[in-house]
Amino acid sequence: MAAALPPDDTHAPRGPLARLRELSGAQRALLLYALALLVGVLIVPLLVWVVGNRVLGPYTQGQNTHAGALALLQDFFVGLAHGSAVFWAVALGPLLIVLLLQLFLRGLRALPREGHG
């Protein structure tokens, strides 16, 4: 009997975490920033709609007194297109939070550690 060859893993499908580890630091950072921007443009406005719907009542758009989440997204994109600072603050909020968190963590790493000297 012939000895069995080890399995060839070069063409085996890799999971998303394995593919993420293969990216460079800059590529991972760009992916994180893109995800934060996507969250700010799509998820946060929908969360605003959900909370506003519960607290303030139905979202209205013109004569439509019960406009849904898609109507709010449409109005949100119109606000972005017109350059409204409030809409851009909502859209860029998650990205700003990620950047501030990274800055804070870099500052923590730069502090001298006690007991090492």
LUMKE-381953 format. One line per field, with one value per atom (N, C-alpha, C, O): chain; atom name; z, x negated, y. Coordinates in pm, 1 decimal, always signed. Example, Ala and Ser with C-alpha at 12.3 -4.5 7.8 and 13.67 -1.06 7.14 Angstrom:
2
c <- c(A_A_A_A_A_A_A_A)
a <- c(N_CA_C_O_N_CA_C_O)
zz <- c(+780.0_+780.0_+780.0_+846.5_+708.0_+714.0_+787.0_+803.9)
xx <- c(-1319.0_-1230.0_-1320.0_-1423.6_-1285.0_-1367.0_-1290.0_-1340.9)
yy <- c(-569.0_-450.0_-330.0_-331.9_-225.0_-106.0_+3.0_+113.8)
// end
This chain:
117
c <- c(A_A_A_A_A_A_A_A_A_A_A_A_A_A_A_A_A_A_A_A_A_A_A_A_A_A_A_A_A_A_A_A_A_A_A_A_A_A_A_A_A_A_A_A_A_A_A_A_A_A_A_A_A_A_A_A_A_A_A_A_A_A_A_A_A_A_A_A_A_A_A_A_A_A_A_A_A_A_A_A_A_A_A_A_A_A_A_A_A_A_A_A_A_A_A_A_A_A_A_A_A_A_A_A_A_A_A_A_A_A_A_A_A_A_A_A_A_A_A_A_A_A_A_A_A_A_A_A_A_A_A_A_A_A_A_A_A_A_A_A_A_A_A_A_A_A_A_A_A_A_A_A_A_A_A_A_A_A_A_A_A_A_A_A_A_A_A_A_A_A_A_A_A_A_A_A_A_A_A_A_A_A_A_A_A_A_A_A_A_A_A_A_A_A_A_A_A_A_A_A_A_A_A_A_A_A_A_A_A_A_A_A_A_A_A_A_A_A_A_A_A_A_A_A_A_A_A_A_A_A_A_A_A_A_A_A_A_A_A_A_A_A_A_A_A_A_A_A_A_A_A_A_A_A_A_A_A_A_A_A_A_A_A_A_A_A_A_A_A_A_A_A_A_A_A_A_A_A_A_A_A_A_A_A_A_A_A_A_A_A_A_A_A_A_A_A_A_A_A_A_A_A_A_A_A_A_A_A_A_A_A_A_A_A_A_A_A_A_A_A_A_A_A_A_A_A_A_A_A_A_A_A_A_A_A_A_A_A_A_A_A_A_A_A_A_A_A_A_A_A_A_A_A_A_A_A_A_A_A_A_A_A_A_A_A_A_A_A_A_A_A_A_A_A_A_A_A_A_A_A_A_A_A_A_A_A_A_A_A_A_A_A_A_A_A_A_A_A_A_A_A_A_A_A_A_A_A_A_A_A_A_A_A_A_A_A_A_A_A_A_A_A_A_A_A_A_A_A_A_A_A_A_A_A_A_A_A_A_A_A_A_A_A_A_A_A_A_A_A_A_A_A_A_A_A_A_A_A_A_A_A_A_A_A_A_A_A_A)
a <- c(N_CA_C_O_N_CA_C_O_N_CA_C_O_N_CA_C_O_N_CA_C_O_N_CA_C_O_N_CA_C_O_N_CA_C_O_N_CA_C_O_N_CA_C_O_N_CA_C_O_N_CA_C_O_N_CA_C_O_N_CA_C_O_N_CA_C_O_N_CA_C_O_N_CA_C_O_N_CA_C_O_N_CA_C_O_N_CA_C_O_N_CA_C_O_N_CA_C_O_N_CA_C_O_N_CA_C_O_N_CA_C_O_N_CA_C_O_N_CA_C_O_N_CA_C_O_N_CA_C_O_N_CA_C_O_N_CA_C_O_N_CA_C_O_N_CA_C_O_N_CA_C_O_N_CA_C_O_N_CA_C_O_N_CA_C_O_N_CA_C_O_N_CA_C_O_N_CA_C_O_N_CA_C_O_N_CA_C_O_N_CA_C_O_N_CA_C_O_N_CA_C_O_N_CA_C_O_N_CA_C_O_N_CA_C_O_N_CA_C_O_N_CA_C_O_N_CA_C_O_N_CA_C_O_N_CA_C_O_N_CA_C_O_N_CA_C_O_N_CA_C_O_N_CA_C_O_N_CA_C_O_N_CA_C_O_N_CA_C_O_N_CA_C_O_N_CA_C_O_N_CA_C_O_N_CA_C_O_N_CA_C_O_N_CA_C_O_N_CA_C_O_N_CA_C_O_N_CA_C_O_N_CA_C_O_N_CA_C_O_N_CA_C_O_N_CA_C_O_N_CA_C_O_N_CA_C_O_N_CA_C_O_N_CA_C_O_N_CA_C_O_N_CA_C_O_N_CA_C_O_N_CA_C_O_N_CA_C_O_N_CA_C_O_N_CA_C_O_N_CA_C_O_N_CA_C_O_N_CA_C_O_N_CA_C_O_N_CA_C_O_N_CA_C_O_N_CA_C_O_N_CA_C_O_N_CA_C_O_N_CA_C_O_N_CA_C_O_N_CA_C_O_N_CA_C_O_N_CA_C_O_N_CA_C_O_N_CA_C_O_N_CA_C_O_N_CA_C_O_N_CA_C_O_N_CA_C_O_N_CA_C_O_N_CA_C_O_N_CA_C_O_N_CA_C_O_N_CA_C_O_N_CA_C_O_N_CA_C_O_N_CA_C_O_N_CA_C_O_N_CA_C_O_N_CA_C_O_N_CA_C_O_N_CA_C_O)
zz <- c(+0.0_+0.0_+0.0_+66.6_-75.1_-83.0_+36.2_+86.6_+79.1_+191.2_+146.0_+34.7_+233.7_+199.8_+203.3_+294.1_+104.1_+98.3_+187.0_+200.3_+247.5_+328.3_+237.2_+120.1_+291.9_+208.7_+162.6_+235.7_+40.8_-16.9_+23.1_-27.0_+113.2_+164.6_+82.8_+119.0_-26.6_-102.0_-168.8_-189.6_-202.6_-269.2_-178.6_-224.2_-53.0_+40.3_+66.9_+78.2_+77.0_+106.7_+246.2_+342.3_+253.9_+382.7_+435.3_+359.1_+565.5_+628.6_+622.2_+588.7_+654.2_+647.1_+742.3_+710.0_+859.3_+952.8_+900.7_+919.4_+835.2_+778.1_+666.9_+656.2_+585.0_+477.9_+535.9_+480.1_+646.8_+710.2_+765.6_+758.5_+820.7_+875.4_+766.1_+792.5_+642.8_+532.5_+479.0_+405.9_+514.0_+466.4_+540.8_+655.1_+475.3_+542.0_+641.1_+638.8_+726.6_+825.1_+758.8_+805.4_+651.2_+580.1_+516.6_+517.5_+462.2_+401.7_+507.1_+483.2_+624.0_+732.5_+780.2_+807.8_+789.8_+832.6_+730.8_+769.6_+602.8_+500.5_+504.4_+484.7_+529.3_+540.3_+661.5_+652.8_+773.0_+893.4_+868.5_+908.5_+802.2_+774.2_+677.4_+693.2_+578.4_+483.6_+553.4_+525.9_+643.7_+718.8_+809.4_+821.2_+872.9_+958.8_+876.7_+921.3_+757.6_+671.1_+623.9_+617.3_+591.5_+550.3_+663.8_+640.6_+784.7_+901.6_+917.1_+945.1_+899.2_+913.8_+806.6_+831.9_+688.5_+578.1_+575.6_+533.7_+619.8_+610.5_+745.4_+762.5_+840.1_+965.5_+1062.1_+1118.6_+1080.9_+1177.1_+1138.4_+1225.8_+1010.5_+977.9_+1005.6_+1048.3_+981.7_+1011.5_+1161.9_+1205.7_+1240.6_+1386.4_+1432.4_+1524.0_+1368.6_+1400.3_+1369.5_+1446.6_+1257.7_+1221.4_+1325.4_+1367.6_+1367.0_+1464.4_+1595.4_+1649.2_+1646.4_+1774.2_+1760.0_+1845.9_+1652.8_+1631.4_+1615.8_+1663.8_+1549.1_+1530.1_+1664.9_+1686.2_+1753.8_+1885.6_+1977.8_+2049.5_+1974.6_+2068.7_+2016.4_+2090.0_+1890.1_+1835.7_+1753.5_+1726.5_+1713.4_+1628.7_+1485.7_+1456.0_+1397.7_+1260.0_+1187.3_+1212.8_+1096.1_+1012.7_+901.3_+834.9_+880.8_+774.7_+665.0_+689.9_+542.4_+425.8_+335.7_+267.3_+335.6_+256.5_+305.4_+423.5_+213.6_+247.4_+309.7_+368.5_+296.8_+351.9_+501.8_+543.8_+581.4_+726.5_+791.5_+910.9_+716.0_+769.5_+676.7_+640.3_+639.1_+553.2_+631.4_+753.2_+564.3_+631.2_+632.5_+606.8_+663.0_+675.0_+541.5_+538.4_+431.9_+301.5_+267.0_+201.5_+309.6_+288.3_+366.6_+316.6_+489.4_+567.6_+500.6_+494.2_+450.6_+381.0_+257.5_+228.8_+184.2_+66.9_+107.2_+44.3_+210.0_+257.9_+309.6_+292.6_+371.8_+423.3_+308.5_+317.2_+201.6_+86.6_+16.8_-33.1_+12.4_-44.0_+41.6_-11.3_+174.0_+263.9_+245.5_+249.2_+225.5_+197.9_+66.8_+57.7_-35.1_-166.9_-162.9_-237.8_-75.6_-63.4_+28.7_+45.0_+87.9_+170.2_+310.1_+372.5_+360.6_+494.3_+599.5_+603.0_+684.0_+786.2_+884.4_+930.8_+915.9_+1011.3_+954.5_+1024.3_+828.4_+766.3_+754.2_+776.1_+719.3_+708.3_+845.7_+855.9_+950.0_+1085.7_+1122.8_+1183.5_+1086.9_+1112.9_+1031.6_+1083.8_+903.9_+815.9_+857.8_+849.8_+901.8_+936.4_+1084.3_+1126.0_+1163.8_+1307.7_+1342.8_+1421.2_+1287.9_+1322.0_+1281.2_+1352.7_+1167.3_+1124.8_+1222.1_+1256.9_+1265.9_+1363.2_+1495.3_+1557.8_+1537.7_+1661.4_+1649.0_+1742.1_+1535.2_+1513.4_+1516.6_+1579.6_+1449.2_+1447.2_+1586.1_+1624.3_+1661.9_+1798.4_+1889.6_+1974.0_+1873.3_+1952.8_+1920.5_+2010.9_+1793.1_+1755.4_+1813.5_+1862.1_+1808.5_+1864.5_+2015.1_+2067.7_+2084.2_+2228.0_+2260.5_+2352.9_+2183.9_+2209.5_+2181.8_+2253.7_+2079.2_+2053.2_+2167.5_+2206.5_+2221.4_+2335.5_+2458.3_+2531.4_+2481.4_+2593.5_+2577.4_+2673.4_+2455.4_+2431.3_+2447.1_+2480.2_+2424.0_+2433.9_+2577.5_+2604.1_+2670.9_+2810.5_+2866.1_+2832.9_+2950.9_+3012.5_+3108.4_+3181.1_+3107.5_+3193.2_+3326.2_+3330.8_+3433.3_+3566.0_+3587.1_+3538.6_+3658.9_+3692.2_+3585.7_+3604.6_+3473.9_+3369.2_+3363.4_+3306.3_+3417.8_+3415.9_+3458.3_+3461.3)
xx <- c(-82.4_+0.0_-86.7_-190.1_-44.3_-119.3_-83.9_+28.4_-182.5_-158.5_-66.8_-79.3_+25.3_+119.7_+47.3_-31.3_+74.7_+15.3_+95.0_+216.6_+26.4_+100.4_+193.4_+162.8_+305.7_+399.7_+338.3_+262.8_+371.7_+321.7_+416.9_+529.2_+372.2_+457.5_+446.9_+507.5_+371.2_+353.1_+482.0_+500.7_+571.0_+695.8_+817.6_+931.2_+794.8_+906.2_+966.5_+893.0_+1098.0_+1159.8_+1119.3_+1118.0_+1086.7_+1047.9_+1163.5_+1241.6_+1172.6_+1277.2_+1245.4_+1133.3_+1343.5_+1322.2_+1214.0_+1141.6_+1202.4_+1097.4_+958.3_+865.6_+943.0_+813.0_+777.1_+662.3_+875.0_+849.3_+820.7_+740.4_+884.8_+862.1_+720.2_+657.1_+669.8_+533.1_+428.3_+316.7_+463.8_+368.0_+354.3_+259.7_+446.3_+440.0_+332.2_+299.1_+278.3_+180.7_+253.9_+376.7_+179.1_+238.9_+316.2_+424.1_+262.7_+331.4_+460.6_+561.2_+459.1_+579.4_+686.4_+804.6_+645.2_+741.0_+800.3_+919.9_+716.1_+764.1_+864.1_+968.2_+834.3_+927.5_+1059.0_+1165.5_+1052.4_+1173.6_+1256.0_+1378.3_+1189.7_+1258.6_+1324.4_+1438.8_+1252.6_+1307.3_+1425.5_+1524.5_+1415.1_+1525.5_+1648.7_+1760.9_+1628.0_+1741.0_+1804.9_+1927.2_+1721.9_+1774.6_+1855.9_+1960.7_+1807.9_+1881.6_+2012.5_+2115.0_+2009.4_+2130.7_+2233.6_+2353.0_+2187.0_+2276.1_+2336.6_+2455.8_+2255.4_+2305.2_+2404.9_+2494.1_+2391.2_+2479.6_+2607.1_+2712.0_+2599.5_+2717.0_+2778.0_+2899.6_+2696.4_+2747.6_+2793.7_+2902.7_+2712.1_+2747.1_+2877.4_+2961.2_+2898.1_+3027.6_+3145.8_+3251.6_+3128.9_+3237.4_+3261.6_+3375.9_+3154.9_+3171.2_+3240.7_+3322.9_+3207.5_+3275.5_+3424.3_+3508.3_+3456.9_+3597.3_+3668.2_+3779.3_+3604.2_+3666.0_+3692.8_+3803.3_+3593.0_+3609.0_+3709.6_+3795.9_+3698.9_+3792.3_+3935.2_+4028.8_+3951.8_+4084.0_+4145.3_+4265.3_+4064.1_+4112.3_+4139.8_+4239.9_+4049.1_+4057.6_+4147.3_+4231.1_+4129.6_+4199.3_+4322.0_+4404.6_+4335.1_+4446.6_+4401.5_+4282.1_+4495.8_+4461.3_+4386.9_+4408.7_+4298.6_+4223.5_+4315.4_+4381.0_+4320.1_+4403.7_+4316.2_+4209.2_+4365.4_+4293.4_+4398.2_+4473.4_+4403.0_+4503.2_+4643.3_+4674.3_+4727.6_+4864.6_+4874.8_+4977.2_+4768.7_+4767.2_+4739.4_+4627.7_+4842.3_+4826.1_+4768.4_+4738.6_+4752.3_+4693.3_+4583.8_+4582.0_+4492.9_+4381.7_+4290.9_+4278.5_+4228.7_+4146.2_+3999.2_+3958.9_+3921.6_+3777.0_+3713.3_+3617.8_+3765.1_+3707.5_+3729.9_+3645.7_+3840.9_+3865.5_+3763.9_+3713.7_+3733.3_+3632.3_+3495.6_+3421.7_+3460.9_+3333.1_+3327.4_+3223.8_+3437.7_+3442.0_+3417.0_+3336.5_+3484.6_+3463.7_+3321.1_+3262.3_+3267.0_+3130.2_+3030.7_+2940.3_+3046.6_+2956.0_+2971.2_+2872.9_+3092.1_+3113.2_+3039.9_+2976.9_+3048.1_+2976.5_+2825.7_+2756.9_+2773.9_+2630.7_+2593.0_+2491.1_+2676.9_+2648.5_+2649.4_+2576.3_+2732.1_+2736.8_+2627.5_+2614.6_+2550.0_+2437.3_+2474.4_+2399.6_+2587.5_+2630.8_+2532.8_+2502.3_+2484.9_+2386.2_+2443.3_+2371.0_+2571.4_+2633.3_+2635.2_+2602.8_+2672.9_+2676.9_+2536.0_+2516.3_+2438.2_+2300.9_+2244.4_+2162.6_+2286.6_+2242.2_+2292.9_+2220.0_+2417.1_+2472.5_+2396.4_+2360.3_+2371.9_+2306.2_+2161.1_+2113.2_+2092.3_+1950.1_+1927.9_+1814.2_+2034.3_+2021.5_+1949.6_+1854.8_+1990.5_+1919.5_+1771.8_+1687.0_+1741.3_+1602.0_+1523.2_+1409.9_+1581.8_+1515.2_+1493.0_+1388.1_+1589.7_+1575.2_+1460.3_+1381.2_+1450.2_+1340.0_+1205.9_+1111.5_+1196.8_+1070.6_+1032.0_+915.2_+1129.3_+1100.2_+1060.3_+972.1_+1124.6_+1087.7_+945.4_+869.7_+909.1_+772.4_+671.7_+565.9_+704.4_+615.4_+599.6_+488.9_+708.9_+704.8_+618.7_+537.4_+636.6_+557.8_+409.7_+325.1_+377.2_+235.5_+177.0_+62.0_+257.5_+211.3_+187.5_+90.8_+276.3_+256.5_+129.6_+55.5_+105.5_-16.2_-142.5_-247.9_-133.5_-251.3_-286.5_-397.8_-192.9_-220.5_-324.2_-323.5_-413.7_-510.8_-440.8_-349.2_-484.7_-423.8_-498.0_-620.6_-422.5_-483.7_-543.2_-489.8_-652.6_-714.8_-812.6_-879.4_-821.2_-915.9_-1020.5_-994.0_-1132.3_-1227.8_-1359.7_-1450.0)
yy <- c(-117.3_+0.0_+123.4_+128.0_+224.0_+348.8_+436.6_+434.8_+512.5_+604.5_+717.3_+768.3_+755.6_+862.8_+996.7_+1023.8_+1079.5_+1213.2_+1307.6_+1293.5_+1403.7_+1500.6_+1581.9_+1604.6_+1624.6_+1700.6_+1831.5_+1895.6_+1869.8_+1994.3_+2106.6_+2114.0_+2194.0_+2301.5_+2429.7_+2530.6_+2427.9_+2552.1_+2597.9_+2717.8_+2505.7_+2544.1_+2527.7_+2540.9_+2499.7_+2484.7_+2622.0_+2720.1_+2631.0_+2760.8_+2807.9_+2730.9_+2935.3_+2994.0_+3076.4_+3133.5_+3081.3_+3160.6_+3308.3_+3346.4_+3392.7_+3537.4_+3587.2_+3681.4_+3524.4_+3568.7_+3537.3_+3616.1_+3422.4_+3388.5_+3486.7_+3529.9_+3521.5_+3619.0_+3756.6_+3831.3_+3791.4_+3920.8_+3929.2_+4034.6_+3819.0_+3817.4_+3831.8_+3876.4_+3794.2_+3803.6_+3945.9_+3975.2_+4033.8_+4171.1_+4248.7_+4217.2_+4349.8_+4435.6_+4525.8_+4534.9_+4591.2_+4680.7_+4793.7_+4830.3_+4849.2_+4956.7_+4906.6_+4977.4_+4786.7_+4730.0_+4704.3_+4728.9_+4654.8_+4632.9_+4765.4_+4774.1_+4868.5_+4999.7_+5054.8_+5107.8_+5043.3_+5091.9_+5015.2_+5073.7_+4885.5_+4804.9_+4849.3_+4860.8_+4873.9_+4921.6_+5056.6_+5078.0_+5148.5_+5280.6_+5271.3_+5342.7_+5184.2_+5166.4_+5109.8_+5152.3_+5014.0_+4957.9_+5063.4_+5069.6_+5145.9_+5251.8_+5352.0_+5398.5_+5384.9_+5476.1_+5413.6_+5481.5_+5285.6_+5215.4_+5212.8_+5231.6_+5189.8_+5192.5_+5331.6_+5344.7_+5435.2_+5571.8_+5611.3_+5692.3_+5555.8_+5593.2_+5509.3_+5558.2_+5384.2_+5296.9_+5258.8_+5267.6_+5217.1_+5161.5_+5271.2_+5262.0_+5373.9_+5478.8_+5550.1_+5571.8_+5587.7_+5649.2_+5557.0_+5603.3_+5427.2_+5333.9_+5322.5_+5309.1_+5327.7_+5327.9_+5456.2_+5453.4_+5567.9_+5694.0_+5680.7_+5727.4_+5617.5_+5597.8_+5510.8_+5542.9_+5400.6_+5310.0_+5382.6_+5375.3_+5452.1_+5521.6_+5635.5_+5653.2_+5711.9_+5820.9_+5772.2_+5836.1_+5659.9_+5601.1_+5561.6_+5578.9_+5509.6_+5467.1_+5586.6_+5589.3_+5685.2_+5796.0_+5908.8_+5961.0_+5945.8_+6062.6_+6028.2_+6115.3_+5903.5_+5864.2_+5840.2_+5845.9_+5813.6_+5778.0_+5890.2_+6008.6_+5849.3_+5942.2_+5991.1_+5910.8_+6121.4_+6176.7_+6234.1_+6289.7_+6218.8_+6272.0_+6336.9_+6267.4_+6466.5_+6537.2_+6503.1_+6518.4_+6456.7_+6420.3_+6281.1_+6246.2_+6202.4_+6066.5_+6075.5_+6105.8_+6048.8_+6062.4_+5936.9_+5938.2_+5829.0_+5706.4_+5655.1_+5537.5_+5743.8_+5703.8_+5610.1_+5623.2_+5517.8_+5417.9_+5452.7_+5566.2_+5352.5_+5368.6_+5406.6_+5484.2_+5352.6_+5386.0_+5532.7_+5594.1_+5588.9_+5731.7_+5814.1_+5914.8_+5771.6_+5842.8_+5831.0_+5929.2_+5712.0_+5696.4_+5784.7_+5844.8_+5793.2_+5879.1_+6024.6_+6093.3_+6070.7_+6207.1_+6226.8_+6333.6_+6124.0_+6130.9_+6148.4_+6231.6_+6071.1_+6082.8_+6217.2_+6272.0_+6270.9_+6404.8_+6507.9_+6599.5_+6492.7_+6583.1_+6575.0_+6677.0_+6453.3_+6437.7_+6505.1_+6573.5_+6484.7_+6542.8_+6694.9_+6759.7_+6752.1_+6897.3_+6951.2_+7072.5_+6863.4_+6906.7_+6950.8_+7026.0_+6906.1_+6944.6_+6891.6_+6772.4_+6981.0_+6943.2_+6840.6_+6752.5_+6851.6_+6759.0_+6616.8_+6520.7_+6604.8_+6472.1_+6413.7_+6294.2_+6497.6_+6449.4_+6412.4_+6321.0_+6481.4_+6446.0_+6307.2_+6228.7_+6276.4_+6142.9_+6039.0_+5933.5_+6068.0_+5971.8_+5946.2_+5833.1_+6049.5_+6035.6_+6004.8_+5982.7_+6003.1_+5978.0_+5849.2_+5853.3_+5733.2_+5609.3_+5611.0_+5557.6_+5671.7_+5682.5_+5768.5_+5735.3_+5877.8_+5964.5_+5891.4_+5907.1_+5812.5_+5734.9_+5635.8_+5621.0_+5567.9_+5472.6_+5544.6_+5497.1_+5658.6_+5733.6_+5783.0_+5775.7_+5833.2_+5880.4_+5765.3_+5780.7_+5650.4_+5533.9_+5488.3_+5452.9_+5489.0_+5452.7_+5551.1_+5511.0_+5679.3_+5780.8_+5761.5_+5772.3_+5733.3_+5709.2_+5587.2_+5591.0_+5478.0_+5356.9_+5378.6_+5325.3_+5455.8_+5488.0_+5568.8_+5548.8_+5660.9_+5739.9_+5653.7_+5674.7_+5555.9_+5465.3_+5382.2_+5361.2_+5335.3_+5253.5_+5335.7_+5281.4_+5466.7_+5551.7_+5587.5_+5633.0_+5567.6_+5599.2_+5502.8_+5384.3_+5553.7_+5462.9_+5367.2_+5405.8_+5244.5_+5143.8_+5139.3_+5149.0_+5124.7_+5117.2_+4978.6_+4878.8_+4973.9_+4847.9_+4799.1_+4697.5_+4871.2_+4833.8_+4944.1_+5049.9_+4923.9_+5033.6_+4995.6_+5079.2)
// end
